[in-house]
Amino acid sequence: MNYTLLMYETTEDFAKRTDPIHKEAYVASWAHYVTALRDSGIVVSSAGLQSPGTGATLSRKGGELLVQDGPSVETKEQIGGLIIIDVPDLDTALEWAARCPGSSVDVRPNLQPITR
C-alpha cells in the first residue's frame, strides 16, 4: 500500500537550508534519511519543496479565482517535502516517519487510482 509522508518544517528549519553555519548539518541529516529510504527499496516518489514564500495559493471564493503569493496563512510549520512509500501497513509507514529529521510528519494512506 502506498503512503505519503508529508514533512513539515518550521521557519527556522527552512532558514537552515541556506544558513552557512547550519546548512551542512541540515543537508546531512536529510541525506542520511533519504538514502536509508531509497536503499530500502520502498520509495515510489519524492520531492523536496522550496520555502513557502516562493509559491502561491490558488483558491475559489464566490466563483472567483484568487491567487495569493507565498503561504496562504501564517503557521508555525509548512510542508517542506513529501515522500511516497510502498509499505505493507500503517505501522511500517509510521516507523519510517519516526526516523525523519523534520519537525513533524503527516502520514496518510494514498487513495487508489480511479479506474473506468
Order of alpha helices (4+ residues) and beta strands (2+ residues): beta-alpha-alpha-beta-beta-beta-beta-alpha-beta
